[in-house]
Amino acid sequence: MLISIHGDPLAGLGGIQAGGQNVYVRQVALGLQHHGWEVDVFSHWQDAAAPAEERLGPKGRVIRLAAGRKGFIPKDELYQHLPSFLRELKDYLRRAKRRYELIHSNYWLSGLAGLALKRELGLPQFHTFHSLGTVRTRESRATRPVPPRRLAAEREIVAGVDCLVATTPEEREDLVSDYGARYEQIALVPCGVDPDIFSPGERSASKAALGLKGKDVVVYVGRLEESKGLGVLLAALEALAQNDAHFPARTRVLLIGGERCERERLERELDGRGLAGWVWALGAQPQEELPRYFRAADVCVVPSYYETFGLVAIEAMACGTPVIASRVGGLKYTVIDGVTGFHVPPRDPRTLAARLAEALADPAKLEHLGQAAARRVQHLFTWPRVAERLARLYGGVKAWDTQGTPLSVSF
């Protein structure tokens, strides 16, 4: 049983709350099926037009629960719907007479639901946080502080689950220092990319296919929200245009993400900043279309204030595109400064502008970085490798003692 309340694995990406977690859950569900697991994903029924149940691979399903109300609910408001979600999930289990061997919950909301089921059904629980409240508070400097109930819930989850799945070494250290987790309770399993979709290509041909022949190309992929740092990137681009009158003529910046209303708002902002014409708001794109943009780009920019892992970074790297990323969270692990891309301080448009100008001025260096980036992803960050690690981890369930304590959760 995979629980991902606000991250439907079949939802279109690039929307308000459809990003890395959706990809993670989908790819884990599909990958585990290759290792003999049947996988049901329970999620909130965010799209009222979607069916109640939908196939996800040959031995997997997505099961959507209204939790009292079908239709989009911001994840910050889903906490109050948890009791309804649990009631409907238990009703489903009684009707379907499905039996599960383990629970893998995702994000703190799902973790709370998983804990309740763990206690009632006596199942082992694995948990991936995707985002930690303490770290988000430190690194994002959010205008809206992380609610105390979330921090309390995360501590309860750490204390109650059998295995925590950390995606980076830094997240593992944060779980220990901030939440009192035990090292032996934590398994390090990074996120990945689909190597059949994300792979290197010939850059000049990719540019020509998008009508960008002869241009320097920069790509940003992500939700259009403050914490993703898009405003920092736009400020950096303004500075570059002011310092070099020829920069807009030779450069195209592709902004990928956002639903229609967000894209229209972004286009108005680009016009107001004097960036219209050479900075393109392309809106959300299907994941299988992203490689054509990554392969055409000379560099991908990930200017986030906070990232637990940074899935976009490794998707770009898998396509042979170096990454300029904020020196935060998982990006410090996925992107190696000076080897597969560059780190810049978060919230610093001046430094980002300087690094971007310097990088675009040295195509040979970018090519070298891109090749190293692709090799790093192929070695460490592919979904088949992730699924293999998780399947091995789940396999340890058979060695659990009578108290339900895992004999070992480390690799």
Buried (B, 14 or more C-beta within 10 A) or exposed (E): BBBBBBBBBBBBBBBBBBBBBBBBBBBBBBBBBBBEBBBBBBBBBBBEEBEEEBEBBEBBBBBBBBBBEBEBBEBEEBBEBBEBBBEBBBEBBEEEEEEBEBBBBBBBBBBBBBBBBBEEBEBBBBBBBBBBBBBBBBBBEEEEEBEEEBBEBBBBBBEBBBBBBBBBEBBBBBBBEBBEBEEEBBBBBBBBBBBEBBBBBEBEEBBEBBEBEEBBBBBBBBBBBEBBBBBBBBBBBBBBBEEBEEBBEEBBBBBBBBBEEBBEEBBEBBEEBBBBEBBBBBBBBEBEEBBBBBBBBBBBBBBBBBBBBBBBBBBBBBBBBBBBBBBBBBBBBBBBEEEBBBBBEBBBBEBBBBBBBEBBEEEEEBBEBBBBBBBBBBEBBBBBBBBBBBBEBBEBBEEBEEEEEBEEBEE
